[in-house]
Amino acid sequence: MWNYEKRLQYPVNITQTNPQIAQIIISQYGGPNGEMGASMRYLSQKFAMPYKEVCGVLNDVGTEELAHLEIVGAIVHQLTDGINVEEVKTSGFDKYYADHTLGIWPQAAGGVPFTANQFQSVGDPITDLMEDMAAEQKARTTYDNILRLVKDPEVCEPIKFLREREIVHFQRFGESLRIVQDHLDSNNFYALNPAFDKPC
């Protein structure tokens, strides 16, 4: 169960619309390395995680990623709020506008819609945590790319906050992987699986 606070985890106060920037930022809403996939990945993986403390990390980070989804949605909304049709056409926002007007919809910057194929949950603790660490680095890289492209400080400051949180999540998943590895022994599935490793 969640308790929802009616405020963003980091404030978003954008005073100048810019649909061109919105088209870039939306990738972190529903793109391949975005916050929607991250939240669904961790909240799905927690069910099969055999270690309570690691399950707690997955739940905590998955919940925080929902908050990040809300921040990214607020950025995109504020960058497009109230723009007129002429601005839509001249900015190249027309393709998105044709399908969604100014609503927030999960897609990548290239227009590819969100799909559950963008994340994995296989039920193997090491596999899932390695996936999670890689996902956090891919998200950080995407935020790095956004910061190379966008110079508006009203947009950059919340993006910098989100980037910092990806680094923290990467570290937490690294700690979780060490917890899982501490449970391993010489007869563990990861070192030797008699079903696969015995002579034929």
MDAnalysis code that builds the backbone (N, CA, C; Angstrom):
import MDAnalysis as mda
import numpy as np

u = mda.Universe.empty(600, n_residues=200, atom_resindex=np.repeat(np.arange(200), 3), trajectory=True)
u.add_TopologyAttr("name", ["N", "CA", "C"] * 200)
u.add_TopologyAttr("resid", np.arange(1, 201))
u.add_TopologyAttr("resname", ["MET", "TRP", "ASN", "TYR", "GLU", "LYS", "ARG", "LEU", "GLN", "TYR", "PRO", "VAL", "ASN", "ILE", "THR", "GLN", "THR", "ASN", "PRO", "GLN", "ILE", "ALA", "GLN", "ILE", "ILE", "ILE", "SER", "GLN", "TYR", "GLY", "GLY", "PRO", "ASN", "GLY", "GLU", "MET", "GLY", "ALA", "SER", "MET", "ARG", "TYR", "LEU", "SER", "GLN", "LYS", "PHE", "ALA", "MET", "PRO", "TYR", "LYS", "GLU", "VAL", "CYS", "GLY", "VAL", "LEU", "ASN", "ASP", "VAL", "GLY", "THR", "GLU", "GLU", "LEU", "ALA", "HIS", "LEU", "GLU", "ILE", "VAL", "GLY", "ALA", "ILE", "VAL", "HIS", "GLN", "LEU", "THR", "ASP", "GLY", "ILE", "ASN", "VAL", "GLU", "GLU", "VAL", "LYS", "THR", "SER", "GLY", "PHE", "ASP", "LYS", "TYR", "TYR", "ALA", "ASP", "HIS", "THR", "LEU", "GLY", "ILE", "TRP", "PRO", "GLN", "ALA", "ALA", "GLY", "GLY", "VAL", "PRO", "PHE", "THR", "ALA", "ASN", "GLN", "PHE", "GLN", "SER", "VAL", "GLY", "ASP", "PRO", "ILE", "THR", "ASP", "LEU", "MET", "GLU", "ASP", "MET", "ALA", "ALA", "GLU", "GLN", "LYS", "ALA", "ARG", "THR", "THR", "TYR", "ASP", "ASN", "ILE", "LEU", "ARG", "LEU", "VAL", "LYS", "ASP", "PRO", "GLU", "VAL", "CYS", "GLU", "PRO", "ILE", "LYS", "PHE", "LEU", "ARG", "GLU", "ARG", "GLU", "ILE", "VAL", "HIS", "PHE", "GLN", "ARG", "PHE", "GLY", "GLU", "SER", "LEU", "ARG", "ILE", "VAL", "GLN", "ASP", "HIS", "LEU", "ASP", "SER", "ASN", "ASN", "PHE", "TYR", "ALA", "LEU", "ASN", "PRO", "ALA", "PHE", "ASP", "LYS", "PRO", "CYS"])
u.atoms.positions = np.array([
    [0.855, -1.185, 0.000],
    [0.000, 0.000, 0.000],
    [0.896, 1.242, 0.000],
    [0.482, 2.247, -0.733],
    [1.242, 3.491, -0.814],
    [0.455, 4.634, -0.198],
    [1.182, 5.572, 0.352],
    [0.606, 6.842, 0.781],
    [1.075, 7.902, -0.200],
    [0.151, 8.537, -0.875],
    [0.493, 9.520, -1.898],
    [0.551, 10.912, -1.285],
    [1.664, 11.584, -1.467],
    [1.790, 12.983, -1.059],
    [1.513, 13.847, -2.282],
    [0.659, 14.840, -2.125],
    [0.256, 15.665, -3.261],
    [1.292, 16.748, -3.544],
    [2.497, 16.300, -3.823],
    [3.581, 17.194, -4.220],
    [4.595, 16.368, -4.994],
    [5.347, 17.026, -5.845],
    [6.393, 16.327, -6.576],
    [7.593, 16.098, -5.662],
    [8.318, 15.028, -5.917],
    [9.524, 14.745, -5.143],
    [10.563, 15.854, -5.342],
    [10.576, 16.442, -6.523],
    [11.425, 17.606, -6.824],
    [10.542, 18.602, -7.572],
    [10.557, 19.882, -7.187],
    [9.635, 20.838, -7.822],
    [9.948, 21.083, -9.293],
    [8.911, 21.256, -10.072],
    [9.029, 21.597, -11.490],
    [8.259, 22.896, -11.702],
    [8.978, 23.949, -12.104],
    [8.366, 25.265, -12.328],
    [8.924, 25.854, -13.620],
    [8.350, 25.462, -14.732],
    [8.824, 25.905, -16.038],
    [7.941, 27.045, -16.516],
    [8.567, 28.170, -16.832],
    [7.805, 29.369, -17.199],
    [7.731, 29.600, -18.708],
    [8.588, 28.937, -19.480],
    [8.599, 29.109, -20.937],
    [8.269, 27.787, -21.617],
    [7.218, 27.776, -22.427],
    [6.896, 26.546, -23.159],
    [7.963, 26.275, -24.202],
    [8.147, 25.008, -24.526],
    [9.108, 24.608, -25.555],
    [8.798, 23.178, -25.980],
    [7.922, 23.012, -26.966],
    [7.545, 21.658, -27.378],
    [8.686, 20.857, -27.983],
    [9.727, 21.535, -28.501],
    [10.882, 20.796, -29.018],
    [11.596, 20.062, -27.887],
    [11.776, 20.749, -26.763],
    [12.398, 20.098, -25.610],
    [11.478, 19.010, -25.067],
    [10.186, 19.249, -25.063],
    [9.235, 18.242, -24.570],
    [9.380, 16.927, -25.327],
    [9.650, 17.017, -26.618],
    [9.810, 15.811, -27.442],
    [11.038, 15.005, -27.042],
    [12.027, 15.662, -26.455],
    [13.227, 14.967, -25.968],
    [12.954, 14.362, -24.591],
    [12.390, 15.176, -23.715],
    [12.169, 14.766, -22.326],
    [11.203, 13.580, -22.238],
    [10.240, 13.509, -23.150],
    [9.223, 12.461, -23.056],
    [9.813, 11.054, -23.127],
    [11.038, 10.953, -23.650],
    [11.690, 9.649, -23.700],
    [11.888, 9.071, -22.305],
    [12.057, 9.923, -21.300],
    [12.217, 9.417, -19.945],
    [10.877, 9.137, -19.278],
    [9.794, 9.419, -19.975],
    [8.468, 9.017, -19.500],
    [8.194, 7.587, -19.957],
    [8.261, 7.357, -21.269],
    [7.899, 6.037, -21.780],
    [8.888, 5.432, -22.747],
    [10.110, 5.951, -22.779],
    [11.120, 5.413, -23.681],
    [11.791, 4.158, -23.127],
    [12.757, 3.612, -23.865],
    [13.369, 2.337, -23.504],
    [14.134, 2.364, -22.185],
    [14.590, 3.547, -21.765],
    [15.332, 3.672, -20.506],
    [14.583, 4.543, -19.503],
    [13.277, 4.692, -19.707],
    [12.491, 5.658, -18.962],
    [11.960, 5.161, -17.625],
    [11.294, 6.074, -16.964],
    [10.818, 5.844, -15.604],
    [9.650, 4.856, -15.533],
    [8.814, 4.795, -16.568],
    [7.708, 3.840, -16.548],
    [8.233, 2.407, -16.532],
    [9.180, 2.123, -17.417],
    [9.774, 0.791, -17.449],
    [10.493, 0.448, -16.157],
    [11.183, 1.444, -15.588],
    [11.915, 1.208, -14.338],
    [10.956, 0.832, -13.211],
    [9.893, 1.600, -13.055],
    [8.965, 1.308, -11.960],
    [8.320, -0.069, -12.139],
    [7.907, -0.393, -13.356],
    [7.278, -1.693, -13.607],
    [8.274, -2.833, -13.419],
    [9.537, -2.623, -13.809],
    [10.579, -3.643, -13.665],
    [10.747, -4.023, -12.193],
    [10.980, -3.031, -11.344],
    [11.305, -3.320, -9.948],
    [10.084, -3.809, -9.174],
    [8.935, -3.226, -9.444],
    [7.732, -3.653, -8.724],
    [7.276, -5.043, -9.161],
    [7.678, -5.473, -10.354],
    [7.389, -6.845, -10.803],
    [8.410, -7.828, -10.244],
    [9.676, -7.432, -10.232],
    [10.742, -8.336, -9.776],
    [10.653, -8.666, -8.288],
    [10.097, -7.781, -7.499],
    [10.102, -7.975, -6.041],
    [9.374, -9.246, -5.614],
    [8.397, -9.694, -6.376],
    [7.602, -10.843, -5.960],
    [8.415, -12.131, -5.919],
    [9.372, -12.284, -6.815],
    [10.166, -13.518, -6.866],
    [11.483, -13.401, -6.112],
    [11.784, -12.244, -5.534],
    [13.053, -12.066, -4.822],
    [13.014, -12.824, -3.497],
    [13.944, -13.766, -3.270],
    [13.873, -14.607, -2.066],
    [14.386, -13.950, -0.788],
    [15.002, -12.776, -0.888],
    [15.600, -12.145, 0.290],
    [14.840, -10.870, 0.633],
    [14.309, -10.842, 1.855],
    [13.414, -9.767, 2.288],
    [14.040, -8.378, 2.122],
    [15.317, -8.227, 2.493],
    [15.940, -6.911, 2.411],
    [16.082, -6.444, 0.967],
    [16.319, -7.359, 0.043],
    [16.434, -6.995, -1.368],
    [15.048, -6.720, -1.946],
    [14.065, -7.499, -1.526],
    [12.682, -7.236, -1.930],
    [12.285, -5.820, -1.512],
    [12.695, -5.420, -0.313],
    [12.411, -4.071, 0.161],
    [13.053, -2.996, -0.699],
    [14.284, -3.242, -1.151],
    [14.956, -2.279, -2.035],
    [14.200, -2.159, -3.354],
    [13.805, -3.291, -3.922],
    [13.048, -3.263, -5.180],
    [11.748, -2.486, -5.020],
    [11.069, -2.697, -3.908],
    [9.812, -1.992, -3.653],
    [10.062, -0.498, -3.477],
    [11.089, -0.142, -2.698],
    [11.402, 1.268, -2.463],
    [11.779, 1.994, -3.757],
    [12.671, 1.388, -4.520],
    [13.134, 2.041, -5.752],
    [12.013, 2.069, -6.786],
    [11.250, 0.990, -6.892],
    [10.112, 0.983, -7.818],
    [9.110, 2.072, -7.501],
    [8.883, 2.291, -6.206],
    [7.970, 3.348, -5.778],
    [8.534, 4.723, -6.129],
    [9.836, 4.901, -5.878],
    [10.450, 6.190, -6.206],
    [10.406, 6.455, -7.709],
    [10.545, 5.403, -8.502],
    [10.486, 5.584, -9.959],
    [9.099, 6.075, -10.391],
    [8.054, 5.670, -9.681],
    [6.723, 6.227, -9.976],
    [6.710, 7.726, -9.725],
    [7.392, 8.154, -8.664],
    [7.504, 9.591, -8.389],
    [8.281, 10.298, -9.500],
    [9.285, 9.621, -10.034],
    [10.066, 10.211, -11.131],
    [9.245, 10.296, -12.409],
    [8.401, 9.304, -12.628],
    [7.481, 9.348, -13.765],
    [6.604, 10.588, -13.672],
    [6.161, 10.886, -12.468],
    [5.329, 12.068, -12.255],
    [6.111, 13.359, -12.536],
    [7.378, 13.408, -12.155],
    [8.208, 14.591, -12.420],
    [8.374, 14.789, -13.916],
    [8.707, 13.707, -14.626],
    [8.906, 13.814, -16.081],
    [7.603, 14.239, -16.754],
    [6.482, 13.667, -16.343],
    [5.193, 14.072, -16.901],
    [4.909, 15.546, -16.659],
    [5.252, 16.043, -15.468],
    [5.056, 17.463, -15.160],
    [5.925, 18.351, -16.051],
    [7.164, 17.918, -16.307],
    [8.051, 18.691, -17.182],
    [7.460, 18.779, -18.581],
    [7.062, 17.637, -19.130],
    [6.498, 17.621, -20.494],
    [5.229, 18.472, -20.540],
    [4.377, 18.329, -19.541],
    [3.141, 19.115, -19.512],
    [3.437, 20.611, -19.480],
    [4.340, 21.023, -18.609],
    [4.628, 22.453, -18.490],
    [5.322, 23.002, -19.730],
    [6.071, 22.172, -20.429],
    [6.721, 22.629, -21.664],
    [5.738, 22.800, -22.820],
    [4.559, 22.185, -22.709],
    [3.580, 22.242, -23.808],
    [2.264, 22.901, -23.415],
    [2.094, 23.222, -22.171],
    [0.822, 23.733, -21.677],
    [0.428, 25.043, -22.378],
    [-0.688, 25.011, -23.064],
    [-1.231, 26.216, -23.683],
    [-0.629, 26.605, -25.021],
    [0.231, 25.771, -25.599],
    [0.788, 26.144, -26.906],
    [-0.321, 26.106, -27.954],
    [-0.177, 26.951, -28.973],
    [-1.199, 27.016, -30.013],
    [-0.813, 26.128, -31.201],
    [-1.714, 25.975, -32.124],
    [-1.504, 25.068, -33.261],
    [-0.311, 25.503, -34.110],
    [-0.120, 26.798, -34.241],
    [1.032, 27.280, -35.017],
    [2.346, 26.846, -34.356],
    [2.434, 26.957, -33.037],
    [3.630, 26.502, -32.311],
    [3.800, 24.990, -32.447],
    [2.703, 24.271, -32.428],
    [2.753, 22.821, -32.613],
    [3.379, 22.494, -33.962],
    [2.935, 23.181, -35.010],
    [3.444, 22.906, -36.363],
    [4.915, 23.293, -36.514],
    [5.267, 24.501, -36.075],
    [6.638, 24.987, -36.291],
    [7.667, 24.250, -35.435],
    [7.244, 23.665, -34.328],
    [8.182, 22.973, -33.438],
    [8.401, 21.511, -33.815],
    [7.602, 20.996, -34.729],
    [7.686, 19.583, -35.066],
    [6.917, 18.685, -34.115],
    [6.094, 19.286, -33.264],
    [5.308, 18.546, -32.287],
    [4.006, 18.022, -32.896],
    [3.820, 18.286, -34.189],
    [2.547, 17.982, -34.841],
    [2.216, 16.494, -34.905],
    [3.229, 15.644, -35.075],
    [2.957, 14.201, -35.154],
    [2.416, 13.682, -33.819],
    [3.028, 14.112, -32.733],
    [2.540, 13.730, -31.407],
    [1.146, 14.317, -31.184],
    [0.987, 15.588, -31.525],
    [-0.263, 16.323, -31.318],
    [-1.436, 15.652, -32.047],
    [-1.169, 15.127, -33.240],
    [-2.236, 14.499, -34.031],
    [-2.890, 13.345, -33.271],
    [-2.098, 12.604, -32.513],
    [-2.618, 11.452, -31.775],
    [-3.030, 11.767, -30.341],
    [-2.333, 12.709, -29.698],
    [-2.507, 12.886, -28.251],
    [-2.837, 14.316, -27.828],
    [-2.977, 15.227, -28.786],
    [-3.164, 16.648, -28.492],
    [-2.030, 17.040, -27.534],
    [-2.354, 17.546, -26.346],
    [-1.304, 17.896, -25.380],
    [-1.317, 16.963, -24.168],
    [-1.956, 15.818, -24.330],
    [-1.957, 14.830, -23.253],
    [-0.595, 14.169, -23.120],
    [-0.312, 13.649, -21.958],
    [0.958, 12.956, -21.726],
    [0.758, 11.473, -21.998],
    [1.583, 10.945, -22.898],
    [1.441, 9.555, -23.342],
    [2.824, 8.927, -23.409],
    [2.984, 7.683, -22.957],
    [4.327, 7.089, -22.863],
    [4.905, 6.657, -24.210],
    [5.953, 7.365, -24.593],
    [6.665, 7.012, -25.814],
    [8.110, 7.465, -25.698],
    [8.935, 6.976, -26.601],
    [10.327, 7.412, -26.696],
    [10.396, 8.701, -27.504],
    [11.538, 9.350, -27.448],
    [11.725, 10.588, -28.203],
    [11.517, 10.360, -29.702],
    [11.815, 9.167, -30.176],
    [11.642, 8.841, -31.588],
    [10.220, 8.467, -31.958],
    [9.294, 8.504, -30.984],
    [7.889, 8.226, -31.257],
    [7.463, 6.791, -31.007],
    [8.406, 5.914, -30.634],
    [8.067, 4.511, -30.388],
    [7.310, 4.414, -29.064],
    [6.126, 3.776, -29.055],
    [5.333, 3.704, -27.822],
    [5.950, 2.775, -26.788],
    [5.618, 3.036, -25.523],
    [6.062, 2.164, -24.440],
    [5.494, 0.769, -24.637],
    [6.305, -0.225, -24.282],
    [5.858, -1.612, -24.286],
    [6.531, -2.340, -23.133],
    [5.864, -3.332, -22.589],
    [6.453, -4.120, -21.504],
    [7.699, -4.870, -21.953],
    [7.936, -4.972, -23.255],
    [9.154, -5.601, -23.752],
    [10.398, -4.791, -23.410],
    [10.220, -3.580, -22.888],
    [11.362, -2.734, -22.545],
    [11.978, -3.079, -21.198],
    [11.405, -4.025, -20.464],
    [12.020, -4.420, -19.198],
    [11.881, -5.912, -18.986],
    [12.707, -6.443, -18.079],
    [12.707, -7.872, -17.798],
    [12.405, -8.152, -16.344],
    [11.800, -9.279, -16.106],
    [11.603, -9.847, -14.775],
    [11.613, -11.352, -14.975],
    [12.746, -11.992, -14.608],
    [12.879, -13.426, -14.881],
    [12.846, -14.290, -13.622],
    [12.858, -13.667, -12.432],
    [12.758, -14.432, -11.207],
    [14.072, -15.009, -10.702],
    [15.163, -14.727, -11.375],
    [16.484, -15.150, -10.919],
    [17.142, -13.940, -10.259],
    [17.485, -14.009, -8.971],
    [17.963, -12.812, -8.268],
    [19.166, -12.140, -8.914],
    [20.157, -12.914, -9.321],
    [21.346, -12.303, -9.919],
    [21.017, -11.706, -11.281],
    [20.285, -12.433, -12.096],
    [19.911, -11.923, -13.419],
    [19.114, -10.633, -13.299],
    [18.117, -10.617, -12.418],
    [17.281, -9.427, -12.268],
    [18.088, -8.236, -11.754],
    [18.957, -8.452, -10.774],
    [19.724, -7.328, -10.228],
    [20.749, -6.798, -11.221],
    [21.331, -7.681, -12.031],
    [22.249, -7.202, -13.083],
    [21.472, -6.379, -14.112],
    [20.263, -6.830, -14.434],
    [19.374, -6.061, -15.315],
    [19.098, -4.683, -14.718],
    [18.860, -4.639, -13.415],
    [18.518, -3.389, -12.745],
    [19.693, -2.415, -12.740],
    [20.884, -2.931, -12.474],
    [22.063, -2.065, -12.483],
    [22.301, -1.493, -13.875],
    [22.154, -2.331, -14.891],
    [22.322, -1.849, -16.269],
    [21.243, -0.824, -16.609],
    [20.014, -1.064, -16.165],
    [18.913, -0.137, -16.452],
    [19.181, 1.236, -15.845],
    [19.712, 1.262, -14.622],
    [20.000, 2.546, -13.979],
    [21.106, 3.299, -14.726],
    [22.082, 2.572, -15.228],
    [23.144, 3.235, -16.000],
    [22.618, 3.740, -17.341],
    [21.728, 2.987, -17.976],
    [21.136, 3.459, -19.240],
    [20.285, 4.698, -19.009],
    [19.549, 4.723, -17.901],
    [18.748, 5.908, -17.578],
    [19.652, 7.107, -17.312],
    [20.756, 6.879, -16.573],
    [21.705, 7.966, -16.319],
    [22.269, 8.499, -17.630],
    [22.612, 7.599, -18.540],
    [23.134, 8.018, -19.837],
    [22.114, 8.852, -20.603],
    [20.845, 8.448, -20.563],
    [19.802, 9.223, -21.236],
    [19.690, 10.608, -20.618],
    [19.741, 10.696, -19.285],
    [19.712, 12.018, -18.641],
    [20.948, 12.833, -19.004],
    [22.106, 12.182, -19.108],
    [23.314, 12.887, -19.577],
    [23.070, 13.480, -20.964],
    [22.485, 12.675, -21.841],
    [22.219, 13.145, -23.210],
    [21.238, 14.310, -23.213],
    [20.206, 14.228, -22.379],
    [19.244, 15.335, -22.275],
    [19.956, 16.605, -21.830],
    [20.845, 16.480, -20.843],
    [21.560, 17.664, -20.345],
    [22.526, 18.241, -21.378],
    [22.988, 17.410, -22.308],
    [23.808, 17.927, -23.415],
    [22.961, 18.725, -24.405],
    [21.699, 18.338, -24.542],
    [20.818, 18.956, -25.531],
    [20.031, 20.147, -24.997],
    [19.758, 20.157, -23.700],
    [18.871, 21.165, -23.103],
    [19.678, 22.082, -22.196],
    [19.501, 23.382, -22.353],
    [20.241, 24.349, -21.544],
    [19.344, 25.211, -20.658],
    [18.037, 25.070, -20.755],
    [17.114, 25.845, -19.932],
    [17.244, 25.383, -18.475],
    [17.707, 26.253, -17.552],
    [17.898, 25.818, -16.164],
    [16.617, 25.342, -15.484],
    [15.473, 25.857, -15.897],
    [14.210, 25.404, -15.297],
    [13.923, 23.941, -15.623],
    [14.452, 23.483, -16.744],
    [14.317, 22.079, -17.134],
    [15.492, 21.272, -16.593],
    [16.676, 21.843, -16.667],
    [17.887, 21.103, -16.291],
    [17.939, 20.735, -14.813],
    [17.452, 21.598, -13.935],
    [17.574, 21.304, -12.506],
    [16.804, 20.042, -12.107],
    [15.537, 19.875, -12.491],
    [14.887, 18.600, -12.148],
    [15.520, 17.405, -12.864],
    [16.048, 17.617, -14.067],
    [16.725, 16.528, -14.785],
    [17.987, 16.124, -14.030],
    [18.731, 17.092, -13.511],
    [19.935, 16.781, -12.714],
    [19.562, 15.990, -11.466],
    [18.463, 16.357, -10.824],
    [17.994, 15.607, -9.659],
    [17.698, 14.155, -10.048],
    [16.984, 13.959, -11.147],
    [16.643, 12.602, -11.588],
    [17.900, 11.809, -11.919],
    [18.862, 12.456, -12.546],
    [20.136, 11.798, -12.874],
    [20.838, 11.332, -11.602],
    [20.876, 12.185, -10.590],
    [21.514, 11.824, -9.318],
    [20.850, 10.607, -8.685],
    [19.537, 10.541, -8.788],
    [18.816, 9.408, -8.192],
    [19.125, 8.101, -8.926],
    [19.384, 8.172, -10.238],
    [19.770, 6.959, -10.977],
    [21.084, 6.413, -10.425],
    [21.997, 7.301, -10.082],
    [23.286, 6.876, -9.526],
    [23.074, 6.217, -8.162],
    [22.228, 6.809, -7.333],
    [21.922, 6.219, -6.022],
    [21.275, 4.846, -6.184],
    [20.342, 4.727, -7.114],
    [19.678, 3.435, -7.341],
    [20.686, 2.384, -7.806],
    [21.588, 2.769, -8.687],
    [22.635, 1.849, -9.143],
    [23.418, 1.318, -7.944],
    [23.777, 2.207, -7.033],
    [24.527, 1.803, -5.841],
    [23.701, 0.879, -4.950],
    [22.428, 1.183, -4.782],
    [21.567, 0.329, -3.951],
    [21.415, -1.066, -4.551],
    [21.314, -1.133, -5.878],
    [21.215, -2.448, -6.511],
    [22.543, -3.200, -6.422],
    [23.660, -2.480, -6.459],
    [24.959, -3.113, -6.240],
    [25.054, -3.710, -4.845],
    [24.583, -2.980, -3.852],
    [24.543, -3.499, -2.480],
    [23.625, -4.725, -2.397],
    [22.505, -4.668, -3.090],
    [21.566, -5.800, -3.097],
    [22.189, -7.027, -3.740],
    [22.952, -6.827, -4.806],
    [23.630, -7.946, -5.459],
    [24.625, -8.595, -4.494],
    [25.320, -7.780, -3.711],
    [26.246, -8.338, -2.722],
    [25.497, -9.161, -1.664],
    [24.311, -8.715, -1.275],
    [23.498, -9.483, -0.317],
    [23.156, -10.852, -0.909],
    [22.733, -10.859, -2.164],
    [22.401, -12.125, -2.831],
    [23.641, -13.007, -2.909],
    [24.773, -12.432, -3.291],
    [26.001, -13.221, -3.433],
    [26.469, -13.776, -2.089],
    [26.198, -13.058, -1.005],
    [26.573, -13.559, 0.328],
    [25.788, -14.809, 0.709],
    [24.647, -15.034, 0.072],
    [23.851, -16.234, 0.337],
    [24.323, -17.446, -0.490],
    [25.267, -17.217, -1.389],
    [25.727, -18.308, -2.250],
    [26.708, -19.202, -1.507],
    [26.744, -20.471, -1.873],
    [27.776, -21.376, -1.382],
    [28.228, -22.263, -2.539],
    [29.172, -23.166, -2.262],
    [29.779, -23.938, -3.345],
    [28.798, -24.867, -4.044],
    [27.665, -25.179, -3.417],
    [26.676, -26.048, -4.041],
    [25.529, -25.264, -4.668],
    [25.679, -23.950, -4.725],
    [24.590, -23.103, -5.209],
    [24.384, -23.260, -6.707],
    [23.165, -23.034, -7.114],
    [22.771, -23.083, -8.521],
    [23.706, -22.268, -9.419],
    [24.174, -21.114, -8.923],
    [24.968, -20.222, -9.772],
    [26.368, -20.756, -10.013],
    [26.871, -21.568, -9.060],
    [28.203, -22.131, -9.232],
    [28.142, -23.495, -9.919],
    [27.159, -24.303, -9.543],
    [27.038, -25.647, -10.092],
    [25.581, -26.062, -10.042],
    [25.057, -26.476, -11.160],
    [23.689, -26.978, -11.191],
    [23.743, -28.411, -11.699],
    [23.574, -29.397, -10.809],
    [23.683, -30.800, -11.223],
    [22.789, -31.161, -12.386],
    [21.648, -30.484, -12.526],
    [20.746, -30.813, -13.633],
    [21.370, -30.483, -14.991],
    [22.295, -29.525, -15.012],
    [22.910, -29.129, -16.265],
    [24.363, -29.542, -16.371],
    [25.056, -29.630, -15.231],
    [26.507, -29.779, -15.248],
    [27.006, -31.214, -15.055],
    [26.105, -32.193, -14.857],
    [26.542, -33.582, -14.734],
    [26.900, -34.127, -16.115],
    [27.761, -35.137, -16.166],
    [28.111, -35.725, -17.475],
    [26.878, -36.293, -18.166],
    [26.823, -36.204, -19.471],
    [25.708, -36.725, -20.250],
    [25.758, -38.226, -20.360],
])
